[in-house]
Amino acid sequence: MNFTWILNNILPVLARIFFAVVVFIIGFLANKFVLKLIGKGMTKIERTFHTFLYNVAKVLLFTLVFVIALSMLGIPMNSIIAVIGSAGIAIGLAMKDSLSNVAAGVLILYGKIFKVGDFVDIGGTSGTVAEIGIVYTKLSTIDGKDTYIPNATVADSVVTDFNGQTKRRLDFNLKLSYDVDTDEATKIISGILEADERIIKEDHIFVRLTELSPTYQQITARVYVPTESFWDVNFDVIEKIKKSFDYAGLPLYNNSIKVIN
């Protein structure tokens, strides 16, 4: 083995390896700087969405550096891109359901359909939003359960956000026997609603006879309450109506007080 052979065969390989390593190190440091700028530029974005975008940018930047470093070793760029593309297609096909959840999660976070802490109904499942992830949305239901709903399901469902407005309408339907004086019943209900300071008095308090069936008569009460007080007012009013009617000797038809949420 002579010196000329080494110059012609070994040194070029070592030089390519050296430059590839230098490019990788420089690219690694540059990526950290760029990612730091990206992180600062997305501080106002929702945390989960911020983390997802940051990780996507991180993968793309380091893949770019890796491809450039490999090309410095003399590996054809087309071959590298073809391998990465094939791997991406294979992974995409294997994880198509998960990717659909990820895509839906991005839309939910970006569109701000609801936020953590909101009480929502998603396709018939109601609860407080505990977490909005990239793949799942976590609801804490009224009965103390944690329900994880795939984001693709969330995106395809009818979503009702009960915290979307500062106030909600609360409806009560009371079925009364025909021997009950509706004027007296209306007066009792109106008094209960007027006395509750949580009920928004600026909005009209509606208490009227609304239905006459062959077996009962119905009084409907409608009021607006602050969203955060909805359930407390709901249960308190039911209790007060029941106690007041019992005290006045006014029977409810089949003990029926229906609340429309």
C-alpha positions in Angstrom: 0.0 0.0 0.0 1.7 3.2 -1.1 1.1 6.8 -0.2 -0.4 7.7 -3.6 -3.1 5.0 -3.2 -4.0 6.4 0.2 -4.3 9.9 -1.2 -6.5 8.7 -4.0 -8.7 6.3 -2.1 -8.7 6.8 1.7 -8.4 10.5 2.1 -11.4 11.5 -0.1 -13.6 9.1 2.0 -12.3 10.6 5.3 -12.8 14.1 3.9 -16.4 13.3 3.0 -17.0 11.8 6.5 -15.4 14.8 8.1 -17.5 17.3 6.2 -20.6 15.3 6.8 -19.9 15.3 10.5 -19.2 19.1 10.4 -22.4 19.7 8.5 -24.4 17.6 10.9 -23.0 19.4 14.0 -23.6 22.8 12.4 -27.1 21.8 11.3 -27.8 20.4 14.8 -26.7 23.7 16.5 -28.6 25.8 13.8 -31.7 23.7 14.4 -31.6 24.3 18.2 -31.4 28.0 17.5 -34.3 28.0 15.0 -36.4 25.8 17.3 -35.8 28.3 20.1 -37.1 31.1 17.9 -40.1 29.0 16.9 -40.8 28.3 20.5 -40.8 32.0 21.4 -42.9 32.9 18.4 -45.7 30.4 19.4 -46.1 31.4 23.0 -49.6 32.7 22.5 -50.7 29.4 20.9 -52.6 26.8 23.0 -50.0 24.6 24.8 -51.0 21.3 23.3 -51.0 22.8 19.8 -47.7 24.6 20.5 -46.1 21.3 21.5 -47.4 19.5 18.5 -46.2 22.2 16.0 -42.8 22.4 17.8 -42.3 18.6 17.6 -43.3 18.6 13.9 -40.8 21.4 13.1 -38.1 19.5 15.1 -38.6 16.3 13.1 -38.6 18.1 9.8 -35.5 20.2 10.5 -33.4 17.3 11.8 -34.5 15.1 8.9 -33.3 17.9 6.6 -29.9 18.0 8.3 -29.7 14.2 8.2 -30.4 14.1 4.5 -27.8 16.8 3.8 -25.2 15.0 5.9 -25.9 11.8 4.0 -25.6 13.5 0.7 -22.1 14.8 1.8 -21.1 11.1 2.1 -21.8 10.7 -1.6 -25.2 9.0 -1.2 -27.5 10.2 -4.0 -30.1 12.7 -2.8 -32.8 11.0 -4.9 -32.2 7.7 -3.2 -32.4 9.2 0.3 -35.6 11.0 -0.5 -37.1 7.9 -2.1 -36.3 5.8 1.0 -37.7 8.4 3.4 -40.8 8.8 1.2 -41.4 5.0 1.1 -41.0 4.8 4.8 -43.4 7.7 5.3 -46.0 6.1 3.1 -45.7 2.8 5.0 -46.0 4.5 8.3 -48.9 6.5 7.1 -50.8 3.5 5.9 -50.1 1.6 9.2 -51.2 4.6 11.3 -54.0 6.0 9.2 -56.6 5.9 12.0 -54.2 7.6 14.4 -53.2 10.2 11.8 -56.9 11.0 11.2 -57.2 11.7 15.0 -54.1 13.8 14.9 -55.4 15.9 11.9 -58.8 16.3 13.7 -56.9 17.3 16.9 -55.0 20.0 15.1 -58.3 21.4 13.7 -59.9 21.3 17.1 -57.0 23.1 18.7 -56.6 25.6 15.9 -60.3 26.3 15.5 -60.8 26.6 19.3 -64.1 24.9 19.2 -64.0 24.5 22.9 -61.4 24.9 25.7 -60.3 23.1 28.8 -62.9 23.8 31.6 -65.9 24.0 29.3 -68.9 21.8 29.9 -69.8 20.2 26.5 -71.9 17.5 24.9 -70.1 15.5 22.2 -72.3 13.1 20.3 -74.4 12.4 23.4 -71.5 12.3 25.9 -71.6 15.2 28.4 -68.8 16.4 30.7 -66.2 19.0 31.5 -63.3 19.2 29.1 -60.3 18.1 31.2 -57.7 17.8 28.4 -57.5 18.4 24.6 -54.8 16.2 23.2 -53.6 15.6 19.7 -55.2 12.2 19.5 -57.9 12.2 22.2 -60.2 14.7 24.0 -60.7 13.9 27.7 -64.0 14.6 29.4 -64.7 14.4 33.1 -68.4 13.3 33.3 -70.9 14.3 36.0 -70.7 10.8 37.6 -67.0 11.1 38.1 -65.7 9.2 35.1 -62.9 10.1 32.7 -64.0 9.6 29.1 -61.5 9.7 26.2 -63.1 10.5 22.8 -60.9 10.1 19.6 -60.6 13.5 18.0 -61.8 12.1 14.7 -65.1 11.2 16.5 -65.2 14.7 18.0 -64.8 16.3 14.6 -67.6 14.1 13.1 -70.0 14.7 16.0 -72.4 17.5 16.9 -70.6 19.4 19.7 -72.6 21.6 22.1 -70.5 24.0 24.3 -72.6 25.1 27.2 -69.9 27.6 28.2 -70.0 29.4 24.8 -72.3 32.1 26.2 -72.2 33.9 29.6 -75.8 32.9 30.3 -78.1 29.9 29.7 -81.8 29.5 29.6 -83.4 27.2 32.2 -86.8 25.7 31.4 -89.1 23.9 33.8 -92.2 22.1 32.8 -94.6 21.3 35.7 -97.5 18.9 35.1 -100.4 19.6 37.5 -103.7 17.9 38.2 -106.9 19.7 37.0 -107.9 20.3 40.6 -104.9 22.6 41.1 -105.5 26.4 40.8 -103.1 27.4 38.1 -103.2 31.1 39.2 -102.0 30.1 42.7 -99.4 27.7 41.2 -98.1 30.4 38.9 -97.9 32.9 41.7 -95.8 30.5 43.8 -93.4 29.7 41.0 -93.0 33.3 40.1 -92.2 34.2 43.7 -89.5 31.6 43.9 -87.9 32.8 40.7 -88.1 36.4 41.6 -86.5 35.8 45.0 -83.5 34.0 43.5 -80.7 36.6 43.1 -78.8 34.4 40.6 -81.6 34.6 38.1 -81.0 37.4 35.6 -84.0 39.7 36.1 -83.2 41.9 33.0 -84.4 39.0 30.9 -88.1 38.3 31.1 -89.1 35.6 33.6 -91.7 33.5 31.8 -94.3 31.6 33.8 -97.4 30.6 31.9 -99.9 27.8 31.4 -98.7 26.1 28.2 -100.5 22.8 27.8 -103.9 21.2 28.5 -103.9 17.5 28.0 -106.7 15.1 28.8 -105.1 14.2 32.1 -103.0 17.1 33.2 -102.3 20.8 32.8 -98.8 22.1 32.3 -97.1 25.3 33.5 -93.8 26.3 31.9 -91.2 28.5 33.6 -88.3 30.0 31.6 -85.5 32.0 33.1 -81.9 33.0 32.2 -79.1 32.3 34.6 -75.3 32.8 34.5 -73.7 29.8 32.9 -71.6 28.9 35.9 -74.8 28.9 38.1 -76.9 26.8 35.8 -76.9 23.5 37.8 -77.1 25.1 41.2 -80.1 27.1 40.2 -81.6 24.1 38.5 -81.6 21.9 41.6 -82.4 24.7 44.1 -85.5 25.8 42.1 -86.8 22.2 41.8 -86.4 21.7 45.6 -88.1 25.0 46.4 -91.0 24.3 44.0 -91.6 20.8 45.5 -91.5 22.1 49.1 -93.7 25.1 48.3 -96.3 23.0 46.5 -96.4 20.4 49.3 -96.8 23.2 51.9 -99.7 24.8 49.8 -101.3 21.4 49.2 -100.9 21.6 45.4 -100.2 18.1 44.0 -97.9 17.7 41.0 -99.3 15.2 38.4 -97.2 12.0 38.9 -94.7 14.2 40.8 -93.5 15.5 37.5 -91.1 18.5 37.2 -89.2 18.2 33.9 -86.1 20.3 33.3 -85.1 21.0 29.7 -81.3 21.5 29.5 
